[in-house]
């Protein structure tokens, strides 16, 4: 019985690793800051670390490995929430849904200042 349960858990970890990689790629294509680092060579699915920036110094980190599953949400470097197991997976689903439905982020003031406005590129009227 226990070897079967261990194998099922490894399968869950592998599924989560693949899902985290896909989620990070999807969020990056939308212009959001997200990353997923896989433990080992990436083929064995032993674990992964997913991080996403929610803006305003607010970030989430989801860790999955053979040792456990955890969700940490923090703001300004201070931990706000830590969940484990099924609760961590449910929170990941909730935030993933919100992030994927959110409109693309607007450029920051610094990014806007670096790009000249189209009206300034036009030739002067004579």
trRosetta pair geometry for C-beta under 8 A, 3 or more apart (Angstrom, degrees):
i j d omega theta_ij theta_ji phi_ij phi_ji
1 4 5.9 -63 -158 36 31 112
1 5 6.6 27 152 -17 67 108
2 5 5.5 -53 -145 37 37 111
2 6 6.3 40 155 -21 68 103
3 6 5.6 -53 -147 36 33 114
3 7 6.4 33 154 -19 65 105
4 7 5.8 -55 -150 36 31 110
4 8 6.4 32 151 -20 64 105
5 8 5.6 -51 -147 35 34 113
5 9 6.4 36 153 -20 65 103
6 9 5.7 -54 -151 34 32 112
6 10 6.6 34 151 -19 64 103
7 10 5.6 -49 -148 34 35 113
7 11 6.5 39 150 -22 63 103
8 11 5.5 -53 -152 33 34 116
8 12 6.6 37 149 -21 65 101
9 12 5.5 -49 -151 32 37 113
9 13 6.5 39 150 -19 66 102
9 66 7.7 90 126 -142 113 62
10 13 5.6 -51 -149 35 34 114
10 14 6.4 36 151 -20 65 104
10 45 7.4 104 177 100 78 113
10 66 7.1 4 -100 -110 79 91
11 14 5.7 -51 -148 36 32 113
11 15 6.4 34 152 -18 64 105
12 15 5.7 -54 -149 37 31 112
12 16 6.3 30 153 -18 65 107
13 16 5.8 -57 -148 38 30 111
13 17 6.3 34 153 -23 65 105
13 45 5.8 132 114 148 89 98
13 46 7.1 -4 142 -155 137 22
13 47 6.6 -47 -172 -83 120 57
13 64 5.7 169 -139 155 76 108
13 65 6.8 33 -142 -167 129 13
13 66 6.3 -9 -88 -78 169 52
13 69 8.0 -149 -100 -72 79 102
14 17 5.7 -51 -147 32 31 113
14 18 6.6 27 156 -14 64 105
14 45 3.4 32 -109 163 77 162
15 18 6.0 -58 -151 39 30 108
15 19 6.2 28 153 -18 65 111
16 19 5.5 -57 -144 40 32 112
16 20 6.1 34 157 -22 67 105
16 48 7.2 -163 118 39 88 116
16 64 4.5 -145 114 -155 139 174
16 69 7.1 -113 -136 -115 174 122
16 89 7.4 -94 -107 -110 122 106
17 20 5.9 -54 -146 34 28 110
17 21 6.6 29 155 -18 62 104
17 38 6.1 76 -165 -122 115 104
17 45 4.7 -171 36 -141 149 81
17 47 6.8 -177 -86 -164 117 10
17 48 4.4 138 -125 -17 81 127
17 64 6.4 -140 -64 85 71 127
18 21 5.8 -54 -151 34 32 112
18 22 6.5 28 153 -15 64 107
18 45 7.4 -28 -34 -110 86 117
19 22 5.8 -57 -148 39 32 110
19 23 6.1 33 153 -21 67 107
20 23 5.6 -52 -143 37 31 112
20 24 6.3 33 157 -20 65 104
20 36 4.7 151 137 -129 96 133
20 48 5.0 168 73 108 147 144
20 50 4.2 -125 -159 -64 118 131
20 62 6.6 -154 -112 89 124 122
20 64 7.0 -168 -30 19 144 127
21 24 6.0 -54 -149 35 28 110
21 25 6.5 26 154 -16 62 108
21 36 4.9 -156 -95 99 51 151
21 38 6.9 -2 -74 -58 116 118
21 48 7.1 -106 -49 -136 84 158
22 25 5.8 -57 -150 38 31 111
22 26 6.2 32 154 -21 66 109
23 26 5.7 -56 -146 37 30 112
23 27 6.3 26 158 -15 66 107
23 34 7.2 -101 127 159 80 149
23 36 7.3 110 66 -56 84 136
23 50 6.8 27 78 -147 121 143
23 96 5.6 -66 -137 -128 131 121
24 27 6.0 -58 -146 39 28 107
24 28 6.2 31 155 -21 64 108
24 34 4.6 -159 -136 129 68 106
24 35 5.7 50 -151 -153 133 12
24 36 3.8 -142 -17 -14 152 107
24 50 6.1 -141 -61 -136 111 96
24 52 7.6 -147 -107 -76 73 94
25 28 5.7 -56 -147 35 29 112
25 29 6.5 31 155 -20 64 104
25 36 8.0 -55 -28 21 72 125
26 29 5.9 -54 -153 32 30 111
26 30 6.9 24 150 -13 62 106
26 100 6.6 -6 137 -108 127 106
27 30 5.6 -59 -154 38 37 110
27 32 4.3 -65 174 69 93 120
27 33 7.9 -37 135 68 114 17
27 34 3.9 50 88 12 136 148
27 52 6.2 -49 155 -122 171 119
27 99 5.9 -10 -110 145 114 129
27 100 7.3 -91 -83 -81 77 70
28 31 7.7 68 -179 -59 33 12
28 32 6.8 -95 -81 66 29 66
28 33 7.9 45 -102 -123 71 24
28 34 5.8 -120 -53 55 77 92
30 99 7.9 148 71 156 153 85
30 100 7.4 -171 -41 -128 158 51
30 102 7.8 100 157 76 145 87
30 104 5.7 -154 177 -101 77 81
31 104 4.8 57 39 -155 135 102
31 105 5.5 -142 117 33 114 91
32 52 6.8 13 145 -158 120 100
32 53 7.1 -172 178 63 83 82
32 99 6.4 49 -105 -171 177 112
32 102 7.9 80 -71 75 132 125
32 104 8.0 -136 -45 -139 78 60
32 105 6.4 122 -90 -19 66 117
33 52 7.0 139 96 -157 63 52
33 53 3.9 12 75 28 116 123
34 50 7.3 -1 -175 -174 96 86
34 51 6.8 178 -149 92 53 53
34 52 4.2 -4 -107 -105 95 84
34 53 7.2 -135 -67 17 56 70
34 99 8.0 90 -65 169 139 153
35 50 7.3 179 92 -147 48 47
35 51 5.3 1 54 54 89 93
35 52 8.0 180 21 -76 53 51
36 48 5.7 6 -175 177 94 123
36 49 7.1 167 -151 83 49 47
36 50 4.7 -8 -103 -102 86 78
36 51 7.9 -178 -77 21 44 62
37 48 6.5 163 84 -157 44 70
37 49 4.9 -4 56 54 96 96
38 42 4.3 84 96 -108 144 77
38 45 7.9 -56 -158 -107 116 40
38 47 7.4 150 -159 92 56 47
38 48 4.8 -29 -104 -100 61 95
39 46 4.8 -85 91 83 120 100
39 47 4.1 30 11 65 135 90
39 48 6.5 -128 -3 -72 81 42
39 49 8.0 90 -47 -14 87 86
39 65 6.6 52 -4 -112 154 103
40 43 7.7 -96 117 41 111 60
40 44 5.2 -38 109 44 154 117
40 46 5.1 82 -6 27 134 123
40 47 7.8 104 2 39 99 77
41 44 6.4 77 50 -2 90 97
46 65 6.4 16 149 -148 71 77
46 66 5.7 -37 -161 -27 80 106
47 63 7.3 10 -175 -179 111 77
47 64 5.6 -171 -142 101 70 59
47 65 3.1 5 -102 -102 136 78
47 66 6.5 -88 -52 -6 107 67
47 67 7.8 1 -85 23 140 84
48 63 7.6 -169 92 -145 47 46
48 64 5.6 9 48 54 78 95
48 65 7.8 179 17 -71 39 69
49 61 6.8 -14 -170 -168 90 99
49 62 7.6 157 -158 81 43 51
49 63 5.4 -7 -108 -105 74 79
50 61 7.0 156 83 -156 55 48
50 62 4.4 -7 58 56 107 99
50 63 7.8 -161 26 -71 69 36
50 92 7.8 72 76 -134 143 122
51 59 6.3 6 -172 178 92 119
51 60 7.2 170 -148 88 49 51
51 61 5.0 -9 -100 -104 80 80
51 62 7.9 -166 -70 23 39 65
52 59 6.6 171 86 -154 45 74
52 60 5.3 -2 55 55 91 95
52 95 7.5 159 67 142 143 126
52 99 6.7 -39 171 -103 152 162
53 58 7.5 108 -170 79 57 56
53 59 5.2 -35 -107 -100 53 95
54 58 4.2 -57 71 103 108 103
54 59 6.2 -179 10 -93 84 33
54 60 6.4 66 -33 -12 116 96
54 95 7.7 -76 -89 -158 124 118
54 99 7.6 -102 -110 -89 82 109
55 58 6.1 -2 72 45 46 101
55 105 7.1 172 -79 -117 125 125
56 75 7.5 -11 117 -142 87 107
57 75 5.7 82 111 -166 89 67
57 76 4.7 42 142 -70 138 62
57 77 7.8 -50 179 -16 110 66
58 73 7.6 2 -174 -177 85 91
58 74 7.6 -179 -147 95 47 44
58 75 4.7 -12 -100 -102 73 90
59 73 7.5 -178 96 -150 42 53
59 74 5.9 -10 62 62 83 84
59 75 7.8 158 19 -86 61 44
60 71 6.9 -17 -169 -168 103 87
60 72 7.1 157 -158 85 54 50
60 73 5.0 -19 -105 -103 82 76
60 74 7.9 159 -91 20 36 64
60 95 6.0 36 -8 166 173 170
61 71 7.5 156 84 -157 52 42
61 72 4.7 -8 58 59 99 98
61 73 7.9 -172 23 -76 65 35
61 74 7.7 8 3 8 104 106
62 69 7.9 -6 -175 -171 85 81
62 70 7.4 179 -151 92 47 49
62 71 5.4 -8 -105 -105 77 72
62 72 8.0 -171 -74 24 36 65
62 88 6.7 138 -136 171 91 106
62 92 5.2 59 -104 -97 149 122
63 68 7.7 38 107 95 101 81
63 69 7.1 176 93 -149 62 38
63 70 4.9 4 54 55 100 91
63 72 7.7 25 -2 1 104 104
64 68 7.9 -124 -138 111 43 40
64 69 5.0 8 -111 -112 78 83
65 68 6.5 12 59 46 84 50
65 69 7.9 179 28 -75 53 51
68 84 6.3 -27 176 -155 118 112
68 85 7.5 -61 -162 -64 88 67
69 84 6.3 125 84 -165 67 63
69 85 5.7 110 64 -92 107 26
69 88 5.1 -177 133 72 96 140
69 89 6.5 3 152 -49 147 91
70 82 6.6 -10 -171 -169 108 90
70 83 6.9 157 -157 84 58 48
70 84 5.0 -24 -101 -102 75 76
70 88 5.5 -140 -146 -104 20 154
71 81 7.3 -17 115 116 98 99
71 82 6.9 160 84 -153 60 42
71 83 4.3 -2 53 56 110 96
71 84 7.4 -156 19 -71 75 32
71 87 7.4 -120 26 113 128 78
71 88 3.7 174 -15 -139 104 87
71 91 4.9 117 163 73 172 132
71 92 6.2 -141 -98 -51 124 87
72 79 6.0 -58 -165 -132 105 103
72 81 7.2 168 -150 88 39 59
72 82 5.1 -1 -104 -105 76 82
73 79 7.6 101 75 -159 46 60
73 80 4.9 -53 101 62 92 106
73 81 4.3 17 42 48 110 99
73 82 7.8 -153 23 -68 67 44
73 91 7.9 -107 -40 164 122 139
74 77 6.3 -5 157 -158 129 11
74 78 5.9 169 -159 79 93 34
74 79 5.0 -50 -95 -97 101 42
74 80 5.7 166 -108 0 36 85
75 78 6.2 -25 68 57 63 87
75 80 5.8 46 5 -42 95 127
79 82 6.2 4 179 -46 125 105
81 91 7.8 -166 126 -143 136 160
83 87 4.2 -120 -173 114 120 108
83 88 4.4 171 107 -76 96 68
83 91 5.5 121 45 0 154 144
84 87 6.6 43 60 54 38 103
84 88 5.4 -3 -133 -31 15 122
85 88 6.0 122 52 15 28 101
85 89 7.4 -60 140 -2 39 99
86 89 5.6 -54 -150 36 37 112
86 90 6.3 38 153 -20 68 105
87 90 5.7 -53 -147 36 33 112
87 91 6.4 31 155 -18 66 105
88 91 5.9 -56 -148 37 30 109
88 92 6.4 35 151 -22 64 105
89 92 5.6 -50 -149 33 32 115
89 93 6.6 35 152 -20 63 103
90 93 5.7 -53 -152 34 33 112
90 94 6.5 33 151 -20 65 105
91 94 5.5 -50 -147 35 36 113
91 95 6.3 27 158 -11 68 107
92 95 6.2 -61 -145 43 27 103
92 96 5.9 30 157 -22 65 112
93 96 5.7 -55 -141 37 26 113
93 97 6.4 29 159 -21 62 106
94 97 6.0 -58 -155 32 26 110
94 98 6.7 22 152 -15 63 107
95 98 5.6 -54 -148 38 36 111
95 99 6.1 32 156 -17 69 108
96 99 5.9 -57 -143 40 28 108
96 100 6.1 23 161 -16 65 111
97 100 6.1 -59 -143 39 25 106
97 101 6.4 12 161 -9 62 114
98 101 6.2 -71 -150 43 25 103
98 102 6.4 39 153 -42 64 104
99 102 5.6 -43 -147 12 32 119
107 111 3.8 -125 -170 94 104 124
107 112 4.9 136 109 -57 122 79
107 115 7.5 -50 -168 19 170 131
108 111 4.8 95 50 9 74 101
108 112 7.0 -138 95 -5 38 89
109 112 5.7 -56 -146 38 31 112
109 113 6.3 33 155 -23 65 107
110 113 5.8 -55 -148 33 29 112
110 114 6.7 28 154 -21 62 106
111 114 5.8 -58 -153 32 33 111
111 115 6.8 12 157 -4 66 108
112 115 6.3 -69 -150 44 32 97
116 120 5.0 -106 176 74 109 127
116 121 6.1 120 112 -55 124 95
117 120 5.0 92 65 2 83 104
117 121 7.6 -153 97 -9 48 88
118 121 5.6 -60 -157 30 42 115
118 122 7.3 52 150 -35 69 94
119 122 6.0 -40 -160 9 41 115
